[in-house]
Amino acid sequence: MIEMIPLRAEDKVSAALLQRRLRDGKYRRDSNGTLEKRCPHCRHYLPADSEFFYRHANFPDGLNEWCKGCLDNYRTNRRHIERSARHAV
């Protein structure tokens, strides 16, 4: 079985981008020095790795903007709305 190694934003993002995002509040370091990323939807800071954010190759840090919880809720609600609209017609 292949073991999935979590992707960490710290390993992928450039030093300049990291500094800019820390300054802008998109990232922060917790008391242990762990890099945390802010989900713009729920506004919570979570560890910036693939355990809490889905991988997304189009983003500079390799992680989706929204956390997994917010994205899962959005997709579930979106599917429900689309199904309701199809059955209403």
ABEGO torsion letter per residue (X at the ends): XBBBBBBBAAAABBAAAAAAAAAAGABBBBAAGBBBBBBAAAGBBBBBBAAABBBBAABAAGBBABBAAAAAAAAAAAAAAAAAAAAAX
